[in-house]
């Protein structure tokens, strides 16, 4: 093993960075400095400190909101702290704009951090700004012989992996394939003197033993001990000496005084290594809870919800479509703890989540079920609340709609009242805010294109002169009455006066005597008023539109 002064020379004086803003330039601090800088938190007994750790290597996944929601809930209901730590040590794979997506997701779904760089004493909360902390602990492991320098090249590592595959043994850096684990000191000094780049590797104590630990969701687990000498610090010739995830998370979770690590079950196989790292650094082990993944039905089977294959895997999908945040959170909470799916939404959102009730198999994401939940939720909202939420969404995603609603706010409220207010079974035609344009857009003058051609095929193929005469007669005597039957009587009167049968039965009995029936006449007015052959009752639509707009739309074919 290299002498202490030789190891220390690998970690020269460093400028004071964000993690040690209270220090002047000087020797790299030792672990004791960081232990004092980040003391145990003063929290009530049983309080949980949790963190969500997004990596800016891709778009925000729905599973991230799933885990972050659980992290925040556990901390909130125990009197603890929840924070977000950006894990950006894999800078080669960083995707521009990824963190902005995470910020948007945290805000939209209300899973933003309790403790932030503005109010927290355990930052920085971005790993690339904590580089000198990791150097301190890497140096300490080298001093103690629990880590070593490795100068293996990419070609040498590839050759070792090929040999392992040929020998049909697990690939990795261990045993006789750990090329620098037992390298003589002189060989290491020669490599250093030659300026060869190196990484710092963990000297794993594991052989072929087994390790047993308790997962807070899955119970007692026994697995093979880690025998790989994994990389702790990346190549020495990199501009910023950063650690791997394995090393960084152990150091950070200890110093930031995390009490419970909740993460996806893809990390289960890494637990034996992580326990070794905690032990090697002299840290108290932190309990893990590994969440089963979100799944998608794929034919007769199920598979993990994939950002590459499934649009609904991306958080942006839900934000862009305008799914109400509370509906999505209610749905996800029911996937974590099934008992909550049977409770009213307000109660389910307030009830604490429990790790003991989280399943060990994946939860199926069913968009049909989510949309049903969202429709029920929106149907129970006050009209003004819907308008406010639609505007908040449309200001970002549909500015034309936002302008139209703001120009006619009373029209929006009157439209929303149709078949929703004062009825036993309110309409459930909105499942997300992006539905608003297709369902209610025709009420707004700025969004509606009047039908000006009396020969428009949507008007049922009636002669143009008949359509004009029908509309002219109707407008001459039109009264904006509130009673549905009285309103329709005005169509019937104009229809009969223009050679329409008073009923479909009468028209069927003598088609040659009429141009159509009141049914065909009504269709003309429905299309002129709404642009569609389906709509709520005429008197309700026209109450929302107002008399002037009603006359404008029907009279458009007369111009």
C-alpha positions in Angstrom: 0.0 0.0 0.0 1.2 3.5 -0.8 2.5 5.6 2.1 0.1 8.2 3.6 2.0 11.2 2.1 1.9 9.5 -1.4 -1.9 9.1 -1.1 -2.3 12.6 0.2 -0.3 14.0 -2.7 -3.0 12.6 -5.0 -5.5 15.0 -3.3 -3.8 18.5 -3.5 -5.1 21.8 -2.2 -8.5 22.6 -3.6 -10.3 25.9 -3.8 -13.2 26.3 -1.4 -16.4 25.2 -3.2 -20.1 25.3 -2.4 -19.8 22.4 0.0 -17.1 24.2 2.1 -17.9 27.8 1.6 -16.9 28.4 5.2 -13.3 27.3 4.5 -10.4 29.1 2.9 -8.2 27.4 0.3 -6.2 24.7 2.0 -5.7 21.0 2.4 -8.6 18.8 1.6 -10.7 18.5 4.8 -10.9 15.1 6.4 -14.1 13.2 7.2 -14.2 14.8 10.7 -14.7 18.2 9.1 -17.8 17.0 7.2 -19.2 15.2 10.3 -19.1 18.5 12.1 -20.4 20.5 9.2 -23.4 18.1 8.8 -24.4 17.1 12.4 -27.3 14.7 13.2 -30.6 16.5 12.7 -32.6 17.8 15.7 -35.9 16.1 15.0 -38.6 14.3 17.0 -38.2 10.6 17.8 -39.5 8.6 14.8 -39.2 11.5 12.3 -38.1 10.2 8.9 -35.7 12.0 6.6 -36.2 11.0 3.0 -34.9 12.1 -0.3 -35.8 11.8 -3.9 -32.8 11.8 -6.2 -33.5 12.6 -9.9 -30.8 12.1 -12.4 -30.8 14.5 -15.4 -30.0 11.7 -17.8 -33.5 11.6 -19.2 -37.1 12.7 -19.0 -39.0 12.6 -15.7 -40.7 9.2 -15.4 -44.1 8.7 -13.8 -42.3 6.3 -11.5 -40.3 9.2 -10.2 -43.5 11.0 -9.0 -44.6 7.7 -7.6 -41.5 7.4 -5.4 -41.2 11.1 -4.6 -44.9 11.2 -3.4 -44.1 8.4 -1.0 -40.9 10.0 0.2 -42.7 13.3 0.9 -45.6 11.6 2.6 -43.4 9.5 4.9 -41.5 12.6 6.0 -44.6 14.8 6.4 -46.5 12.3 8.5 -43.6 11.6 10.8 -42.6 15.2 11.5 -39.5 14.7 9.4 -37.8 16.3 6.4 -38.0 15.5 2.6 -35.5 16.9 0.2 -34.4 16.5 -3.4 -30.8 15.8 -4.3 -29.8 16.0 -7.9 -27.6 13.1 -8.8 -25.6 14.4 -11.8 -22.3 12.6 -11.5 -22.9 10.9 -14.9 -22.3 14.1 -16.7 -21.5 12.5 -20.1 -25.2 11.4 -20.3 -26.8 14.6 -19.0 -29.8 15.6 -21.1 -30.2 19.4 -21.5 -33.5 20.5 -20.0 -34.1 17.4 -18.0 -33.9 19.2 -14.6 -36.5 21.7 -15.8 -38.8 18.8 -16.5 -38.3 17.5 -13.0 -38.9 21.0 -11.6 -42.2 21.2 -13.6 -43.2 17.7 -12.3 -42.4 18.5 -8.7 -44.5 21.7 -8.9 -47.4 20.3 -10.8 -47.8 17.3 -8.5 -46.9 19.1 -5.3 -43.9 16.9 -4.5 -41.4 19.8 -4.2 -38.9 19.6 -1.4 -39.5 20.8 2.2 -35.7 21.5 2.5 -34.1 23.4 -0.3 -30.9 25.3 -1.0 -32.6 28.4 0.3 -33.6 27.0 3.7 -31.5 23.8 4.2 -28.3 23.4 6.1 -27.3 20.1 4.5 -26.5 21.2 0.9 -25.3 21.5 -1.7 -28.3 19.5 -3.0 -26.6 18.8 -6.3 -23.9 16.1 -6.3 -21.5 17.8 -8.7 -21.2 20.6 -6.2 -20.2 18.2 -3.5 -17.1 16.9 -5.3 -14.6 17.7 -2.5 -16.7 15.7 0.1 -16.3 12.6 -2.0 -12.6 13.2 -2.4 -12.2 13.4 1.4 -13.8 10.0 1.9 -12.1 8.4 -1.1 -8.7 9.5 0.4 -9.7 8.1 3.7 -10.5 4.7 2.2 -7.1 4.7 0.4 -5.3 5.5 3.6 -7.1 2.6 5.3 -6.3 0.2 2.5 -10.1 -0.2 1.7 -9.5 1.3 -1.7 -6.8 1.3 -4.3 -5.7 2.8 -7.6 -6.5 1.0 -10.8 -4.8 1.8 -14.1 -6.5 -0.8 -16.2 -7.3 0.4 -19.7 -10.6 0.0 -21.5 -9.0 -2.7 -23.7 -7.8 -4.6 -20.7 -11.2 -4.5 -19.1 -12.8 -5.6 -22.3 -10.4 -8.5 -22.6 -11.1 -9.6 -19.0 -14.8 -9.5 -19.7 -14.4 -11.7 -22.8 -12.4 -14.2 -20.8 -15.1 -14.3 -18.1 -17.8 -14.9 -20.7 -15.7 -17.7 -22.3 -15.2 -19.3 -18.8 -18.9 -18.8 -18.2 -18.4 -17.0 -14.9 -20.0 -13.7 -13.8 -18.4 -10.6 -15.4 -16.8 -8.0 -13.2 -13.6 -6.8 -11.6 -12.8 -9.4 -9.0 -10.4 -12.3 -8.2 -7.7 -12.8 -10.9 -9.5 -10.3 -13.1 -8.9 -7.5 -10.6 -5.7 -6.5 -12.4 -4.5 -3.9 -9.9 -5.9 -5.1 -6.6 -2.6 -6.7 -5.5 -0.2 -4.7 -7.7 3.1 -4.0 -6.0 3.6 -0.5 -4.7 6.5 0.1 -7.2 4.3 -0.8 -10.1 1.7 1.7 -8.8 4.4 4.4 -8.4 5.7 3.8 -11.9 2.2 4.2 -13.3 1.8 7.4 -11.4 5.1 8.8 -12.5 4.2 8.0 -16.1 1.1 10.0 -15.7 -1.2 7.2 -16.5 -4.9 7.9 -15.8 -6.4 5.8 -13.0 -9.7 5.3 -11.1 -10.1 4.6 -7.4 -11.6 1.2 -6.7 -13.2 -0.2 -3.6 -11.4 -3.2 -2.1 -14.4 -5.4 -1.6 -14.2 -7.6 1.5 -16.8 -10.0 -0.1 -15.9 -13.4 -1.4 -18.6 -16.0 -2.1 -20.4 -15.4 1.2 -24.1 -14.6 1.6 -25.5 -11.4 3.2 -28.9 -11.0 4.9 -30.7 -7.7 5.4 -34.2 -6.5 6.0 -36.0 -4.5 3.3 -38.8 -2.3 4.7 -41.2 -3.5 2.0 -40.0 -7.0 1.1 -38.9 -8.3 4.5 -35.8 -10.4 5.1 -33.6 -10.9 1.9 -30.6 -13.1 1.5 -28.3 -12.5 -1.4 -24.7 -13.1 -2.6 -22.2 -10.7 -1.0 -20.6 -8.3 -3.4 -17.2 -9.4 -4.6 -16.7 -6.7 -7.3 -14.1 -4.0 -6.7 -16.3 -1.3 -8.1 -15.1 2.2 -9.1 -15.5 4.8 -6.4 -13.9 7.8 -8.2 -13.9 8.2 -11.9 -10.8 8.6 -14.1 -8.1 11.0 -12.8 -7.9 12.8 -16.1 -11.5 13.9 -16.0 -12.0 17.7 -15.6 -14.1 17.2 -12.5 -13.3 14.3 -10.3 -16.7 12.8 -9.6 -17.8 9.6 -7.9 -20.0 6.8 -9.1 -23.6 6.6 -7.9 -22.7 3.8 -5.5 -20.1 5.8 -3.6 -21.9 9.2 -3.8 -25.2 7.9 -2.4 -23.5 6.3 0.6 -21.6 9.4 1.5 -24.5 11.8 0.9 -27.2 9.7 2.6 -25.0 9.5 5.7 -24.0 13.2 5.8 -27.4 14.5 4.9 -28.7 12.3 7.7 -31.2 10.3 5.6 -33.1 7.8 7.8 -34.9 5.8 5.1 -34.0 5.3 1.5 -36.9 4.6 -0.8 -36.0 3.7 -4.4 -36.9 1.5 -7.3 -36.4 -2.2 -7.1 -33.8 -2.1 -9.9 -31.3 -1.2 -7.1 -32.0 -4.4 -5.2 -29.0 -6.2 -6.6 -26.8 -3.3 -5.4 -27.7 -3.5 -1.8 -24.9 -6.0 -0.8 -22.3 -3.5 -2.3 -24.0 -0.5 -0.6 -23.9 -2.2 2.8 -20.2 -2.9 2.3 -19.6 0.8 1.5 -21.5 1.9 4.6 -19.4 -0.4 6.7 -16.1 0.5 5.1 -16.7 4.2 5.6 -17.8 3.7 9.2 -21.3 4.8 8.6 -24.4 3.5 10.3 -26.4 1.4 7.8 -29.6 3.1 6.6 -32.7 0.9 5.9 -33.8 0.5 2.4 -37.3 0.2 0.9 -37.4 -1.0 -2.7 -40.6 -0.1 -4.6 -42.0 -2.4 -7.2 -42.1 -0.8 -10.7 -45.1 0.6 -12.5 -46.3 -1.9 -15.2 -48.2 -1.8 -18.4 -50.5 -4.4 -19.9 -48.8 -5.8 -23.0 -51.0 -8.4 -24.7 -51.6 -11.2 -22.2 -48.7 -10.2 -20.1 -47.3 -7.2 -18.3 -44.0 -5.3 -18.5 -42.4 -2.3 -17.0 -43.7 1.1 -18.1 -41.0 2.3 -20.5 -40.1 5.9 -21.3 -38.8 4.6 -24.7 -42.0 2.7 -25.6 -44.9 4.3 -23.7 -45.8 8.0 -23.9 -47.7 7.7 -20.6 -44.5 6.8 -18.8 -43.3 10.4 -19.1 -44.5 12.9 -16.5 -44.7 15.5 -19.4 -47.5 13.4 -20.9 -49.8 14.1 -17.9 -48.8 17.7 -17.6 -49.2 18.5 -21.3 -52.6 16.7 -21.4 -53.7 18.5 -18.3 -54.7 15.6 -16.0 -55.7 17.1 -12.7 -52.8 16.6 -10.3 -55.1 15.5 -7.4 -56.7 12.8 -9.6 -53.2 11.4 -10.6 -52.0 11.5 -7.0 -55.1 9.8 -5.8 -54.7 7.1 -8.4 -51.0 6.6 -7.6 -51.6 6.5 -3.8 -54.1 3.7 -4.5 -51.5 1.8 -6.4 -49.1 2.0 -3.5 -51.6 1.3 -0.7 -54.7 -0.5 -2.1 -56.9 0.6 0.9 -56.7 4.2 -0.3 -58.3 3.4 -3.7 -61.6 2.7 -1.9 -61.7 6.0 0.0 -63.1 9.4 -1.1 -60.4 11.4 -2.8 -60.0 14.1 -0.1 -59.7 11.4 2.6 -57.3 9.3 0.5 -55.0 12.3 -0.1 -54.9 13.0 3.6 -54.3 9.5 4.8 -50.7 8.5 5.5 -49.0 6.1 3.1 -47.5 3.0 4.7 -44.4 1.1 3.6 -45.8 -2.0 5.2 -48.7 -2.0 2.7 -46.7 -1.5 -0.4 -46.8 -4.5 -2.7 -43.8 -6.5 -3.8 -45.1 -7.0 -7.4 -45.6 -4.2 -9.9 -48.7 -2.0 -10.1 -50.5 -1.8 -13.4 -51.0 1.7 -14.8 -54.5 1.8 -16.3 -55.2 5.0 -18.2 -58.9 4.2 -18.6 -59.2 3.9 -14.8 -57.2 7.1 -14.3 -59.5 8.9 -16.7 -62.6 7.7 -14.9 -61.2 9.0 -11.6 -60.4 12.3 -13.3 -63.8 12.6 -14.8 -65.5 12.0 -11.4 -63.2 14.5 -9.8 -63.8 17.2 -12.3 -67.6 16.6 -12.3 -67.6 17.5 -8.6 -65.7 20.7 -9.0 -67.3 24.2 -9.0 -67.4 25.9 -12.4 -65.0 28.7 -11.4 -62.5 26.1 -10.1 -62.6 24.3 -13.5 -62.2 27.6 -15.3 -59.2 28.6 -13.2 -57.5 25.2 -13.7 -58.2 25.2 -17.4 -56.7 28.7 -17.7 -53.6 27.7 -15.7 -53.1 24.7 -18.1 -54.0 26.6 -21.3 -51.7 29.5 -20.5 -48.8 27.1 -21.2 -50.3 24.6 -23.6 -53.1 26.3 -25.5 -52.8 30.1 -25.5 -55.6 30.5 -28.0 -58.0 28.7 -25.7 -56.8 30.8 -22.7 -57.4 34.0 -24.6 -60.9 32.9 -25.7 -61.9 31.9 -22.1 -60.6 35.1 -20.6 -62.5 37.1 -23.2 -65.8 35.4 -22.3 -65.6 34.2 -18.7 -69.3 34.2 -18.1 -69.9 32.1 -21.2 -67.4 29.6 -19.8 -69.3 29.4 -16.5 -72.7 29.2 -18.2 -71.4 26.4 -20.5 -70.0 24.5 -17.6 -73.4 24.7 -15.8 -75.1 22.8 -18.6 -76.2 19.4 -17.3 -73.8 19.8 -14.3 -75.6 22.1 -11.9 -78.7 21.0 -10.1 -78.8 17.5 -11.6 -78.5 14.1 -9.9 -75.9 12.8 -12.5 -73.7 15.6 -13.7 -72.0 15.4 -17.1 -68.6 13.7 -16.9 -67.2 14.8 -20.3 -63.9 16.3 -19.0 -61.2 13.9 -18.1 -58.3 16.3 -18.5 -58.0 20.0 -19.2 -57.0 19.4 -22.8 -60.6 18.0 -23.3 -62.0 21.5 -22.7 -61.5 22.8 -26.2 -63.2 19.8 -27.9 -66.1 19.7 -25.4 -66.7 23.4 -24.8 -64.7 25.2 -27.4 -67.8 25.9 -29.6 -69.3 28.2 -27.0 -66.6 30.8 -27.5 -66.9 33.2 -30.4 -63.1 33.3 -31.0 -62.9 29.6 -31.4 -66.2 28.9 -33.3 -66.3 29.2 -37.1 -69.9 30.0 -38.1 -71.5 28.0 -40.9 -72.0 30.5 -43.8 -72.8 28.1 -46.6 -76.5 27.1 -46.6 -75.5 24.1 -48.8 -73.0 22.8 -46.2 -73.4 19.0 -46.1 -73.6 19.1 -42.3 -77.0 20.7 -42.7 -78.5 17.5 -44.0 -78.5 18.1 -47.8 -81.5 20.5 -47.7 -81.8 23.0 -50.6 -80.0 26.2 -49.8 -83.1 28.3 -50.3 -85.0 26.2 -47.8 -82.3 26.6 -45.2 -82.3 30.3 -45.7 -86.0 30.6 -45.5 -86.1 28.4 -42.3 -83.5 30.5 -40.5 -85.0 33.8 -41.6 -88.4 32.9 -40.3 -87.0 31.6 -37.1 -84.9 34.8 -36.4 -87.9 37.0 -37.2 -89.9 35.6 -34.2 -87.1 34.3 -32.0 -87.4 34.8 -28.2 -84.6 33.6 -25.8 -86.9 31.7 -23.6 -85.6 29.4 -20.8 -88.1 26.6 -21.1 -86.9 23.8 -23.3 -90.3 22.9 -24.8 -91.1 26.6 -25.5 -87.7 27.1 -27.2 -88.2 24.1 -29.4 -91.7 25.2 -30.3 -90.0 28.1 -32.1 -88.2 25.6 -34.4 -91.4 23.7 -34.9 -93.3 26.9 -35.9 -90.6 28.0 -38.4 -90.4 24.5 -39.8 -94.1 24.0 -40.4 -94.2 27.4 -42.0 -91.5 26.3 -44.5 -93.0 23.0 -45.6 -91.5 20.7 -42.9 -93.7 18.1 -41.4 -94.6 18.6 -37.7 -93.2 15.2 -36.8 -91.1 12.4 -38.4 -94.1 10.2 -38.5 -96.1 12.7 -40.5 -93.1 13.1 -42.9 -92.7 9.4 -43.4 -96.3 9.1 -44.3 -96.1 11.5 -47.2 -92.5 12.5 -48.1 -93.5 14.1 -51.3 -95.5 16.7 -49.5 -92.6 18.0 -47.3 -88.9 18.9 -47.5 -88.3 17.1 -44.2 -89.6 17.0 -40.7 -88.9 18.9 -37.5 -86.1 16.5 -36.9 -84.3 17.7 -40.0 -85.1 21.3 -39.2 -83.7 20.9 -35.7 -80.5 19.5 -37.1 -80.0 22.6 -39.1 -80.1 24.8 -36.0 -77.9 22.3 -34.0 -75.2 22.5 -36.6 -75.5 26.3 -37.0 -75.2 26.8 -33.2 -72.6 24.2 -32.3 -70.9 23.0 -35.5 -71.9 19.4 -34.6 -74.9 17.1 -35.0 -74.8 16.3 -31.2 -75.2 18.8 -28.4 -77.1 19.6 -25.2 -80.6 20.9 -25.3 -81.1 24.0 -27.5 -82.3 26.3 -24.7 -79.3 25.4 -22.5 -76.8 26.1 -25.3 -78.4 29.4 -26.2 -78.6 30.5 -22.6 -74.8 30.1 -22.5 -74.3 31.8 -25.8 -76.6 34.7 -25.2 -79.1 36.2 -27.7 -76.6 38.2 -29.8 -74.3 35.3 -30.4 -77.3 33.0 -31.1 -78.6 35.3 -33.7 -75.1 35.8 -35.2 -74.6 32.1 -35.7 -78.0 31.3 -37.2 -77.9 34.4 -39.3 -74.5 33.5 -40.8 -76.2 31.6 -43.7 -78.2 34.7 -44.6 -75.2 36.9 -45.3 
